Amino acid sequence: MRSVNWQQFQDLMLSGTLETLYMVLLSGIFTVALGLPVGILLFLTRKGGLLPNPIISLVLNWVVNIGRALPFVILLIALIPVTRFIVGTTLGTTAAIVPITLGAFPFFARIVESALAEVDHGRIEAVESMGGNLWHLISRVLLPESLPSLVAGVTLSVVMLIGFSTMAGVVGGGGLGDLAIRYGYQRFDHNIMAGTVIMLLLLVLLVQKAGDTIVRSLAHRR
């Protein structure tokens, strides 16, 4: 086994981890920003929903199902022209945020729809009977009542984003995935490979632990 340059190892792991956190944080924000309204619309416009609309429901379901069905690596490559148009480049952590977000938000949108469907319909009827409008139903019933499930969904989505950010390294997206490919795989550096695997596992465990803690806290307050 080759001797380990610990200073270089630490520098590479730190930069790779920071780049991964940067990608996951921004893509997570954009995923929620896109997925939440789409999920609400999926719930409202579906058959038996508060605003049933077969055409809108069909289009949204088609978009979400296609987005969830495509393997992320294929989507990553297929979106290269879109990424170049939005960011101006296809390389680097900022460029990787575009396909990561577009690959993740359909998954989160479906989680939102399922979470809202679990809300007790009696509470919705109670607000409607008191003259509550659609905004009151969404802001005071649907979202507050489904908050634990939504937080659990965000946790699952962030874990998925960590995996997506790793795969983005295939096309020079930076982060721990890029580090594992350029050093661990191409240069046969088993220390870097092991380090990236351990760091990714730690990130997933920390995110899952934090998410579970928040979910339990919200559940106890209800």
PyRosetta script that sets phi, psi and omega in degrees:
from pyrosetta import init, pose_from_sequence

init()
pose = pose_from_sequence("MRSVNWQQFQDLMLSGTLETLYMVLLSGIFTVALGLPVGILLFLTRKGGLLPNPIISLVLNWVVNIGRALPFVILLIALIPVTRFIVGTTLGTTAAIVPITLGAFPFFARIVESALAEVDHGRIEAVESMGGNLWHLISRVLLPESLPSLVAGVTLSVVMLIGFSTMAGVVGGGGLGDLAIRYGYQRFDHNIMAGTVIMLLLLVLLVQKAGDTIVRSLAHRR")
pose.set_psi(1, 134.7)
pose.set_omega(1, -178.7)
pose.set_phi(2, -66.5)
pose.set_psi(2, 152.1)
pose.set_omega(2, 177.9)
pose.set_phi(3, -67.9)
pose.set_psi(3, 148.5)
pose.set_omega(3, -174.3)
pose.set_phi(4, -98.7)
pose.set_psi(4, 125.6)
pose.set_omega(4, 171.6)
pose.set_phi(5, -87.5)
pose.set_psi(5, 95.3)
pose.set_omega(5, -171.6)
pose.set_phi(6, -65.2)
pose.set_psi(6, -32.4)
pose.set_omega(6, 178.6)
pose.set_phi(7, -65.8)
pose.set_psi(7, -45.4)
pose.set_omega(7, 177.0)
pose.set_phi(8, -64.0)
pose.set_psi(8, -40.6)
pose.set_omega(8, 179.4)
pose.set_phi(9, -58.9)
pose.set_psi(9, -47.7)
pose.set_omega(9, -179.1)
pose.set_phi(10, -64.4)
pose.set_psi(10, -41.7)
pose.set_omega(10, -179.9)
pose.set_phi(11, -63.5)
pose.set_psi(11, -44.2)
pose.set_omega(11, 180.0)
pose.set_phi(12, -65.2)
pose.set_psi(12, -43.4)
pose.set_omega(12, -179.6)
pose.set_phi(13, -66.0)
pose.set_psi(13, -39.0)
pose.set_omega(13, 179.8)
pose.set_phi(14, -65.7)
pose.set_psi(14, -48.3)
pose.set_omega(14, -179.5)
pose.set_phi(15, -64.3)
pose.set_psi(15, -41.4)
pose.set_omega(15, 179.3)
pose.set_phi(16, -64.0)
pose.set_psi(16, -41.0)
pose.set_omega(16, 179.4)
pose.set_phi(17, -67.0)
pose.set_psi(17, -43.0)
pose.set_omega(17, 179.6)
pose.set_phi(18, -63.6)
pose.set_psi(18, -40.5)
pose.set_omega(18, 178.2)
pose.set_phi(19, -64.8)
pose.set_psi(19, -40.5)
pose.set_omega(19, 177.8)
pose.set_phi(20, -64.0)
pose.set_psi(20, -44.2)
pose.set_omega(20, 178.3)
pose.set_phi(21, -62.1)
pose.set_psi(21, -38.5)
pose.set_omega(21, 178.2)
pose.set_phi(22, -61.7)
pose.set_psi(22, -46.9)
pose.set_omega(22, 179.4)
pose.set_phi(23, -63.9)
pose.set_psi(23, -44.8)
pose.set_omega(23, -177.1)
pose.set_phi(24, -67.3)
pose.set_psi(24, -40.9)
pose.set_omega(24, -178.6)
pose.set_phi(25, -63.6)
pose.set_psi(25, -52.7)
pose.set_omega(25, -177.5)
pose.set_phi(26, -68.2)
pose.set_psi(26, -43.8)
pose.set_omega(26, 179.2)
pose.set_phi(27, -66.1)
pose.set_psi(27, -31.0)
pose.set_omega(27, 176.1)
pose.set_phi(28, -65.2)
pose.set_psi(28, -43.1)
pose.set_omega(28, 177.8)
pose.set_phi(29, -61.9)
pose.set_psi(29, -46.6)
pose.set_omega(29, -179.0)
pose.set_phi(30, -68.0)
pose.set_psi(30, -35.0)
pose.set_omega(30, 178.7)
pose.set_phi(31, -63.1)
pose.set_psi(31, -44.5)
pose.set_omega(31, 178.2)
pose.set_phi(32, -67.7)
pose.set_psi(32, -40.6)
pose.set_omega(32, -179.1)
pose.set_phi(33, -62.9)
pose.set_psi(33, -34.1)
pose.set_omega(33, 178.1)
pose.set_phi(34, -88.4)
pose.set_psi(34, -43.3)
pose.set_omega(34, -173.4)
pose.set_phi(35, -71.5)
pose.set_psi(35, -34.4)
pose.set_omega(35, -177.9)
pose.set_phi(36, -63.7)
pose.set_psi(36, -53.3)
pose.set_omega(36, 178.8)
pose.set_phi(37, -64.8)
pose.set_psi(37, -35.9)
pose.set_omega(37, 178.3)
pose.set_phi(38, -65.3)
pose.set_psi(38, -41.5)
pose.set_omega(38, 178.2)
pose.set_phi(39, -64.0)
pose.set_psi(39, -40.0)
pose.set_omega(39, 177.5)
pose.set_phi(40, -63.6)
pose.set_psi(40, -43.2)
pose.set_omega(40, 178.3)
pose.set_phi(41, -64.4)
pose.set_psi(41, -38.0)
pose.set_omega(41, 176.6)
pose.set_phi(42, -59.3)
pose.set_psi(42, -41.4)
pose.set_omega(42, -179.5)
pose.set_phi(43, -71.0)
pose.set_psi(43, -42.7)
pose.set_omega(43, -175.6)
pose.set_phi(44, -70.2)
pose.set_psi(44, -38.6)
pose.set_omega(44, -171.4)
pose.set_phi(45, -93.4)
pose.set_psi(45, -5.9)
pose.set_omega(45, -178.9)
pose.set_phi(46, -71.8)
pose.set_psi(46, 168.4)
pose.set_omega(46, -179.4)
pose.set_phi(47, -60.5)
pose.set_psi(47, 125.9)
pose.set_omega(47, -177.9)
pose.set_phi(48, 84.8)
pose.set_psi(48, 3.9)
pose.set_omega(48, 179.8)
pose.set_phi(49, -78.9)
pose.set_psi(49, -177.3)
pose.set_omega(49, -178.1)
pose.set_phi(50, -73.7)
pose.set_psi(50, -28.9)
pose.set_omega(50, 177.3)
pose.set_phi(51, -133.3)
pose.set_psi(51, 67.5)
pose.set_omega(51, -175.9)
pose.set_phi(52, -59.5)
pose.set_psi(52, 127.7)
pose.set_omega(52, 178.9)
pose.set_phi(53, -147.8)
pose.set_psi(53, 100.0)
pose.set_omega(53, -174.5)
pose.set_phi(54, -57.8)
pose.set_psi(54, -36.9)
pose.set_omega(54, -176.2)
pose.set_phi(55, -69.9)
pose.set_psi(55, -50.9)
pose.set_omega(55, 179.6)
pose.set_phi(56, -62.5)
pose.set_psi(56, -42.3)
pose.set_omega(56, 179.5)
pose.set_phi(57, -60.9)
pose.set_psi(57, -42.6)
pose.set_omega(57, -179.8)
pose.set_phi(58, -63.7)
pose.set_psi(58, -44.4)
pose.set_omega(58, -178.8)
pose.set_phi(59, -64.5)
pose.set_psi(59, -46.4)
pose.set_omega(59, -178.7)
pose.set_phi(60, -64.4)
pose.set_psi(60, -42.0)
pose.set_omega(60, 178.8)
pose.set_phi(61, -64.9)
pose.set_psi(61, -37.4)
pose.set_omega(61, 178.3)
pose.set_phi(62, -63.3)
pose.set_psi(62, -46.6)
pose.set_omega(62, -179.9)
pose.set_phi(63, -62.6)
pose.set_psi(63, -46.6)
pose.set_omega(63, -177.9)
pose.set_phi(64, -65.8)
pose.set_psi(64, -43.3)
pose.set_omega(64, -178.9)
pose.set_phi(65, -65.8)
pose.set_psi(65, -40.2)
pose.set_omega(65, 177.4)
pose.set_phi(66, -63.9)
pose.set_psi(66, -44.5)
pose.set_omega(66, -179.5)
pose.set_phi(67, -62.4)
pose.set_psi(67, -35.3)
pose.set_omega(67, -179.9)
pose.set_phi(68, -79.3)
pose.set_psi(68, -26.5)
pose.set_omega(68, -174.9)
pose.set_phi(69, -80.6)
pose.set_psi(69, -31.2)
pose.set_omega(69, -176.8)
pose.set_phi(70, -71.5)
pose.set_psi(70, 129.6)
pose.set_omega(70, 173.3)
pose.set_phi(71, -59.9)
pose.set_psi(71, 140.3)
pose.set_omega(71, -172.6)
pose.set_phi(72, -63.6)
pose.set_psi(72, -35.4)
pose.set_omega(72, -179.5)
pose.set_phi(73, -62.6)
pose.set_psi(73, -40.9)
pose.set_omega(73, 177.7)
pose.set_phi(74, -66.4)
pose.set_psi(74, -42.7)
pose.set_omega(74, 178.4)
pose.set_phi(75, -62.4)
pose.set_psi(75, -38.1)
pose.set_omega(75, -179.8)
pose.set_phi(76, -58.6)
pose.set_psi(76, -43.1)
pose.set_omega(76, -179.3)
pose.set_phi(77, -77.1)
pose.set_psi(77, -40.3)
pose.set_omega(77, -178.2)
pose.set_phi(78, -64.3)
pose.set_psi(78, -28.6)
pose.set_omega(78, -176.9)
pose.set_phi(79, -89.9)
pose.set_psi(79, 7.7)
pose.set_omega(79, -179.9)
pose.set_phi(80, -55.6)
pose.set_psi(80, -45.3)
pose.set_omega(80, 177.7)
pose.set_phi(81, -62.8)
pose.set_psi(81, -38.2)
pose.set_omega(81, 179.2)
pose.set_phi(82, -65.9)
pose.set_psi(82, -43.0)
pose.set_omega(82, 179.0)
pose.set_phi(83, -62.1)
pose.set_psi(83, -43.7)
pose.set_omega(83, 179.5)
pose.set_phi(84, -63.7)
pose.set_psi(84, -36.9)
pose.set_omega(84, -179.6)
pose.set_phi(85, -68.3)
pose.set_psi(85, -40.3)
pose.set_omega(85, -176.1)
pose.set_phi(86, -79.0)
pose.set_psi(86, -46.2)
pose.set_omega(86, -172.2)
pose.set_phi(87, -99.7)
pose.set_psi(87, -27.9)
pose.set_omega(87, -177.6)
pose.set_phi(88, 97.0)
pose.set_psi(88, -3.7)
pose.set_omega(88, 178.3)
pose.set_phi(89, -155.1)
pose.set_psi(89, 163.7)
pose.set_omega(89, 177.9)
pose.set_phi(90, -113.8)
pose.set_psi(90, 3.1)
pose.set_omega(90, -178.1)
pose.set_phi(91, -111.8)
pose.set_psi(91, 149.9)
pose.set_omega(91, 175.8)
pose.set_phi(92, 100.1)
pose.set_psi(92, 169.4)
pose.set_omega(92, -175.1)
pose.set_phi(93, -68.1)
pose.set_psi(93, -38.3)
pose.set_omega(93, 180.0)
pose.set_phi(94, -64.4)
pose.set_psi(94, -41.8)
pose.set_omega(94, 178.6)
pose.set_phi(95, -63.7)
pose.set_psi(95, -35.4)
pose.set_omega(95, -177.7)
pose.set_phi(96, -67.5)
pose.set_psi(96, -22.8)
pose.set_omega(96, -178.0)
pose.set_phi(97, -62.9)
pose.set_psi(97, -33.2)
pose.set_omega(97, -177.4)
pose.set_phi(98, -62.9)
pose.set_psi(98, -58.3)
pose.set_omega(98, 179.5)
pose.set_phi(99, -66.7)
pose.set_psi(99, -31.8)
pose.set_omega(99, 178.1)
pose.set_phi(100, -61.9)
pose.set_psi(100, -45.5)
pose.set_omega(100, 179.7)
pose.set_phi(101, -64.7)
pose.set_psi(101, -46.9)
pose.set_omega(101, -178.2)
pose.set_phi(102, -67.4)
pose.set_psi(102, -25.0)
pose.set_omega(102, 177.3)
pose.set_phi(103, -82.8)
pose.set_psi(103, -22.6)
pose.set_omega(103, -173.9)
pose.set_phi(104, -99.3)
pose.set_psi(104, -32.0)
pose.set_omega(104, -172.1)
pose.set_phi(105, -64.9)
pose.set_psi(105, -30.9)
pose.set_omega(105, 175.7)
pose.set_phi(106, -62.6)
pose.set_psi(106, -36.8)
pose.set_omega(106, 177.8)
pose.set_phi(107, -62.8)
pose.set_psi(107, -46.1)
pose.set_omega(107, -178.9)
pose.set_phi(108, -68.6)
pose.set_psi(108, -36.0)
pose.set_omega(108, 178.2)
pose.set_phi(109, -60.0)
pose.set_psi(109, -40.0)
pose.set_omega(109, 178.8)
pose.set_phi(110, -68.9)
pose.set_psi(110, -34.7)
pose.set_omega(110, 176.0)
pose.set_phi(111, -63.7)
pose.set_psi(111, -42.8)
pose.set_omega(111, 179.0)
pose.set_phi(112, -60.8)
pose.set_psi(112, -45.5)
pose.set_omega(112, 179.4)
pose.set_phi(113, -58.6)
pose.set_psi(113, -45.8)
pose.set_omega(113, -179.7)
pose.set_phi(114, -65.1)
pose.set_psi(114, -39.3)
pose.set_omega(114, 179.9)
pose.set_phi(115, -64.5)
pose.set_psi(115, -42.4)
pose.set_omega(115, 179.5)
pose.set_phi(116, -67.5)
pose.set_psi(116, -32.6)
pose.set_omega(116, 179.9)
pose.set_phi(117, -67.7)
pose.set_psi(117, -19.4)
pose.set_omega(117, -179.6)
pose.set_phi(118, -83.0)
pose.set_psi(118, -10.1)
pose.set_omega(118, -179.0)
pose.set_phi(119, -67.7)
pose.set_psi(119, 136.1)
pose.set_omega(119, 179.9)
pose.set_phi(120, -58.5)
pose.set_psi(120, 121.6)
pose.set_omega(120, -177.6)
pose.set_phi(121, -65.0)
pose.set_psi(121, -24.6)
pose.set_omega(121, 178.9)
pose.set_phi(122, -62.4)
pose.set_psi(122, -34.7)
pose.set_omega(122, 178.0)
pose.set_phi(123, -67.8)
pose.set_psi(123, -37.2)
pose.set_omega(123, 177.5)
pose.set_phi(124, -64.4)
pose.set_psi(124, -44.9)
pose.set_omega(124, 179.8)
pose.set_phi(125, -64.2)
pose.set_psi(125, -34.3)
pose.set_omega(125, 179.7)
pose.set_phi(126, -63.9)
pose.set_psi(126, -43.3)
pose.set_omega(126, 179.0)
pose.set_phi(127, -67.9)
pose.set_psi(127, -39.1)
pose.set_omega(127, 178.6)
pose.set_phi(128, -63.5)
pose.set_psi(128, -39.3)
pose.set_omega(128, -179.8)
pose.set_phi(129, -66.0)
pose.set_psi(129, -23.9)
pose.set_omega(129, 178.6)
pose.set_phi(130, -91.9)
pose.set_psi(130, 9.6)
pose.set_omega(130, 176.6)
pose.set_phi(131, 87.1)
pose.set_psi(131, 15.2)
pose.set_omega(131, -179.8)
pose.set_phi(132, -68.8)
pose.set_psi(132, 138.4)
pose.set_omega(132, 178.1)
pose.set_phi(133, -89.2)
pose.set_psi(133, -174.9)
pose.set_omega(133, -176.1)
pose.set_phi(134, -62.7)
pose.set_psi(134, -40.0)
pose.set_omega(134, 179.7)
pose.set_phi(135, -62.9)
pose.set_psi(135, -39.3)
pose.set_omega(135, 176.7)
pose.set_phi(136, -62.8)
pose.set_psi(136, -41.2)
pose.set_omega(136, 179.8)
pose.set_phi(137, -62.6)
pose.set_psi(137, -41.9)
pose.set_omega(137, -177.9)
pose.set_phi(138, -72.0)
pose.set_psi(138, -48.5)
pose.set_omega(138, -172.1)
pose.set_phi(139, -80.3)
pose.set_psi(139, -27.3)
pose.set_omega(139, -174.6)
pose.set_phi(140, -109.8)
pose.set_psi(140, -13.2)
pose.set_omega(140, -179.2)
pose.set_phi(141, -122.9)
pose.set_psi(141, -63.5)
pose.set_omega(141, -171.2)
pose.set_phi(142, -61.4)
pose.set_psi(142, -54.4)
pose.set_omega(142, -176.7)
pose.set_phi(143, -69.1)
pose.set_psi(143, -47.2)
pose.set_omega(143, 179.0)
pose.set_phi(144, -61.6)
pose.set_psi(144, -41.7)
pose.set_omega(144, -177.6)
pose.set_phi(145, -70.3)
pose.set_psi(145, -29.5)
pose.set_omega(145, -178.1)
pose.set_phi(146, -97.1)
pose.set_psi(146, 7.2)
pose.set_omega(146, -173.2)
pose.set_phi(147, -57.2)
pose.set_psi(147, -46.1)
pose.set_omega(147, 178.1)
pose.set_phi(148, -57.5)
pose.set_psi(148, -42.2)
pose.set_omega(148, 179.2)
pose.set_phi(149, -67.5)
pose.set_psi(149, -35.7)
pose.set_omega(149, 178.7)
pose.set_phi(150, -67.6)
pose.set_psi(150, -40.8)
pose.set_omega(150, 177.8)
pose.set_phi(151, -64.6)
pose.set_psi(151, -40.5)
pose.set_omega(151, 176.1)
pose.set_phi(152, -61.9)
pose.set_psi(152, -37.3)
pose.set_omega(152, 177.5)
pose.set_phi(153, -67.4)
pose.set_psi(153, -39.1)
pose.set_omega(153, 176.3)
pose.set_phi(154, -62.5)
pose.set_psi(154, -40.8)
pose.set_omega(154, 178.9)
pose.set_phi(155, -60.7)
pose.set_psi(155, -47.4)
pose.set_omega(155, 177.7)
pose.set_phi(156, -60.8)
pose.set_psi(156, -39.7)
pose.set_omega(156, -178.8)
pose.set_phi(157, -66.8)
pose.set_psi(157, -40.4)
pose.set_omega(157, 179.3)
pose.set_phi(158, -64.9)
pose.set_psi(158, -40.9)
pose.set_omega(158, 176.2)
pose.set_phi(159, -59.9)
pose.set_psi(159, -41.9)
pose.set_omega(159, 177.8)
pose.set_phi(160, -65.1)
pose.set_psi(160, -38.1)
pose.set_omega(160, 178.9)
pose.set_phi(161, -63.0)
pose.set_psi(161, -36.2)
pose.set_omega(161, 176.6)
pose.set_phi(162, -60.8)
pose.set_psi(162, -43.0)
pose.set_omega(162, 177.1)
pose.set_phi(163, -65.0)
pose.set_psi(163, -41.6)
pose.set_omega(163, 178.4)
pose.set_phi(164, -63.4)
pose.set_psi(164, -41.7)
pose.set_omega(164, -179.9)
pose.set_phi(165, -62.7)
pose.set_psi(165, -32.1)
pose.set_omega(165, 177.4)
pose.set_phi(166, -68.1)
pose.set_psi(166, -43.6)
pose.set_omega(166, 179.5)
pose.set_phi(167, -67.9)
pose.set_psi(167, -25.3)
pose.set_omega(167, 178.2)
pose.set_phi(168, -63.8)
pose.set_psi(168, -19.4)
pose.set_omega(168, 176.6)
pose.set_phi(169, -63.1)
pose.set_psi(169, -19.3)
pose.set_omega(169, 179.0)
pose.set_phi(170, -62.2)
pose.set_psi(170, -33.6)
pose.set_omega(170, -178.4)
pose.set_phi(171, -111.3)
pose.set_psi(171, 29.9)
pose.set_omega(171, 175.9)
pose.set_phi(172, 76.1)
pose.set_psi(172, 33.3)
pose.set_omega(172, -178.4)
pose.set_phi(173, -78.8)
pose.set_psi(173, -6.4)
pose.set_omega(173, -179.2)
pose.set_phi(174, 81.5)
pose.set_psi(174, -174.1)
pose.set_omega(174, 178.8)
pose.set_phi(175, 81.3)
pose.set_psi(175, -168.7)
pose.set_omega(175, -177.0)
pose.set_phi(176, -66.1)
pose.set_psi(176, -32.7)
pose.set_omega(176, 178.4)
pose.set_phi(177, -64.1)
pose.set_psi(177, -45.0)
pose.set_omega(177, 177.6)
pose.set_phi(178, -63.6)
pose.set_psi(178, -38.4)
pose.set_omega(178, 178.4)
pose.set_phi(179, -63.4)
pose.set_psi(179, -43.4)
pose.set_omega(179, 180.0)
pose.set_phi(180, -64.0)
pose.set_psi(180, -37.0)
pose.set_omega(180, -178.5)
pose.set_phi(181, -74.8)
pose.set_psi(181, -49.4)
pose.set_omega(181, -174.0)
pose.set_phi(182, -71.6)
pose.set_psi(182, -38.0)
pose.set_omega(182, -177.5)
pose.set_phi(183, -103.2)
pose.set_psi(183, -49.2)
pose.set_omega(183, -176.6)
pose.set_phi(184, -67.7)
pose.set_psi(184, -43.3)
pose.set_omega(184, -175.8)
pose.set_phi(185, -92.7)
pose.set_psi(185, -54.4)
pose.set_omega(185, -174.6)
pose.set_phi(186, -70.4)
pose.set_psi(186, -32.0)
pose.set_omega(186, 180.0)
pose.set_phi(187, -103.8)
pose.set_psi(187, 5.7)
pose.set_omega(187, 177.9)
pose.set_phi(188, 54.4)
pose.set_psi(188, 39.8)
pose.set_omega(188, 178.9)
pose.set_phi(189, -94.3)
pose.set_psi(189, 97.1)
pose.set_omega(189, -175.9)
pose.set_phi(190, -68.5)
pose.set_psi(190, -26.0)
pose.set_omega(190, 178.6)
pose.set_phi(191, -67.7)
pose.set_psi(191, -44.8)
pose.set_omega(191, 177.5)
pose.set_phi(192, -64.2)
pose.set_psi(192, -42.5)
pose.set_omega(192, 179.8)
pose.set_phi(193, -60.0)
pose.set_psi(193, -46.8)
pose.set_omega(193, 179.3)
pose.set_phi(194, -64.6)
pose.set_psi(194, -39.5)
pose.set_omega(194, 180.0)
pose.set_phi(195, -63.4)
pose.set_psi(195, -42.3)
pose.set_omega(195, 179.8)
pose.set_phi(196, -67.0)
pose.set_psi(196, -39.0)
pose.set_omega(196, 178.5)
pose.set_phi(197, -62.9)
pose.set_psi(197, -46.2)
pose.set_omega(197, -179.6)
pose.set_phi(198, -63.5)
pose.set_psi(198, -43.2)
pose.set_omega(198, -179.1)
pose.set_phi(199, -64.8)
pose.set_psi(199, -39.8)
pose.set_omega(199, 178.1)
pose.set_phi(200, -65.0)
pose.set_psi(200, -40.5)
pose.set_omega(200, 177.1)
pose.set_phi(201, -62.5)
pose.set_psi(201, -41.9)
pose.set_omega(201, 179.2)
pose.set_phi(202, -63.5)
pose.set_psi(202, -42.3)
pose.set_omega(202, 179.2)
pose.set_phi(203, -61.9)
pose.set_psi(203, -44.1)
pose.set_omega(203, 179.7)
pose.set_phi(204, -63.7)
pose.set_psi(204, -44.4)
pose.set_omega(204, -179.4)
pose.set_phi(205, -64.2)
pose.set_psi(205, -40.4)
pose.set_omega(205, 179.6)
pose.set_phi(206, -66.2)
pose.set_psi(206, -43.7)
pose.set_omega(206, 178.6)
pose.set_phi(207, -62.8)
pose.set_psi(207, -45.3)
pose.set_omega(207, -179.3)
pose.set_phi(208, -64.2)
pose.set_psi(208, -41.2)
pose.set_omega(208, 179.1)
pose.set_phi(209, -64.0)
pose.set_psi(209, -46.0)
pose.set_omega(209, 179.6)
pose.set_phi(210, -62.6)
pose.set_psi(210, -43.8)
pose.set_omega(210, 179.7)
pose.set_phi(211, -63.1)
pose.set_psi(211, -44.9)
pose.set_omega(211, 179.4)
pose.set_phi(212, -62.4)
pose.set_psi(212, -38.3)
pose.set_omega(212, 179.3)
pose.set_phi(213, -64.1)
pose.set_psi(213, -44.2)
pose.set_omega(213, 179.2)
pose.set_phi(214, -65.4)
pose.set_psi(214, -40.7)
pose.set_omega(214, 179.8)
pose.set_phi(215, -62.1)
pose.set_psi(215, -45.4)
pose.set_omega(215, 179.1)
pose.set_phi(216, -62.1)
pose.set_psi(216, -40.3)
pose.set_omega(216, 179.7)
pose.set_phi(217, -63.1)
pose.set_psi(217, -42.9)
pose.set_omega(217, -179.8)
pose.set_phi(218, -68.5)
pose.set_psi(218, -37.9)
pose.set_omega(218, -179.4)
pose.set_phi(219, -64.8)
pose.set_psi(219, -36.1)
pose.set_omega(219, -179.1)
pose.set_phi(220, -71.1)
pose.set_psi(220, -25.5)
pose.set_omega(220, -178.6)
pose.set_phi(221, -80.8)
pose.set_psi(221, -14.9)
pose.set_omega(221, -176.5)
pose.set_phi(222, -78.5)
pose.dump_pdb("model.pdb")
